[in-house]
Amino acid sequence: MRLSATPLSLLLPLLQSPPLPLLCRRCPSTLLASCRRLSTDGPAPRPAAGQDSVEVSGRSFPRDDYTNVTPRISAKVGRNLHNQSHHPLWLIKERIKAHFYSAYIGRWGNPLFSVHDNLSPVVTVEQNFDSLLIPPDHPSRKRGDNYYLNRKMMLRAHTSAHQRELVSSGLDAFLLAGDVYRRDEIDASHYPVFHQMEGVRLFSNHELFSKVQNGEELSLFERGGRRTPQKQETHTLEAVKLVEFDLKQTLTRLVTHLFGEDVEVRWVDCYFPFTHPSFEMEVRFQGDWMEVLGCGVMEQELLNSAGAGNKLGWAFGLGLERLAMVLYSIPDIRLFWSQDERFLKQFRVQDVHQPVCFQPLSKYPPLHNDISFWLPESREAEAGQESFTENDFYELVRSIGGDLVEKVSLVDEFTHPKTGRRSQCYRIIYRHMERTLTQQEVRLVHEQIERAAETELGVQGRY
């Protein structure tokens, strides 16, 4: 492969600038495929039989065979916890904004990065997947993993769904924050609605090479190149190395700002459909390595489709709940939706940078009940389609039990030796975060889950 005539050694003075105060280390690469007011007043309403539309934020969408948004989920749309003053998610968002505003100043003295935190979470399937080059058969598109309004519309699964439209509008540097929706397991760190923040930075040929000796001889692009683990086909190695350096330096400074000067960082090679090369950043926290964000050099095809084919860029995305739980010692993700004054008042600080260590509310005792059933014998399974998935059951439990449910775990599986039928047993842990539950009220909810599992999922109860 022939690169620019200017040797890579000319970039070394810039790439070898004084190190940041973090310990950055590479580790063996791994391949990764991708990547809350307490509702404790009883069961949520189920969609009415024969209902031909679903309503979200006052808008009506026609239902079809893909519709799986429940009333409990649609009621979360518009809560915008990340925009509620002095909410812990708002504090994290504001700390990140403040860092970018102060550290990156544009040519005329204004902030380089613009901020967008009020875009509607209702997006097209094309925005959520196709605009990000996610293939039609990619597992992340599964109906069982997403909230679809219908086959064409959905609740965004990531804030990256807006990347192309913002780049198309002419933005070269922006931060984007918002609520995202995914069907997932149920435990203290997973919730069907969470919040992300991401950043994008684009560079023209002049911007990227202006500080490099003989930079006018360098180029973002080359013809006849090939894709390697280090670069895309159309990019020069010099350009990619500079963009990668800028990306990692930017994010290292960010986590230093959030976690302090002593934090250790390491980078893990990974895979995302919309960046290459791609990385995950891990920080060492309380003795363990914890993944805090994903990032990479944006796929040029994405920029070409957005009308920015003459530029090269990076993008990153992080979860606000993950950072808040770590930085503020919040033990359960359901707490973010609490309206309990004992929780909220702890985050009413005068300065967003003021340290906060959450003081737990009284820990009320958990109650647990098991549910066992035979899985449906499926013709769909023979045709290669899923008739029952764990996420279907988790979603049903959420719809009925709401935030009374702390955790759902598969505790036993059994296959009948003669009939071949499969049985599963799940343990559901119930805990109210503001009062003590009684077994009687939990049993009422549990019986509704049992009945709904049979009628809606086609299982046969073993209770």
Helices and strands as residue ranges (DSSP letters): G 8-11, H 12-15, E 23-26, E 53-56, E 59-62, H 71-74, G 81-83, H 88-103, E 114-116, E 122-124, H 125-128, G 130-132, G 139-141, G 143-145, E 153-155, G 159-162, H 163-168, E 173-181, E 193-203, H 205-209, G 215-217, H 237-259, E 264-272, E 275-285, E 288-298, H 300-305, E 312-319, H 320-328, G 333-337, H 341-344, G 345-347, E 367-374, H 379-382, H 390-401, G 402-404, E 405-415, E 422-430, H 439-457, E 460-461
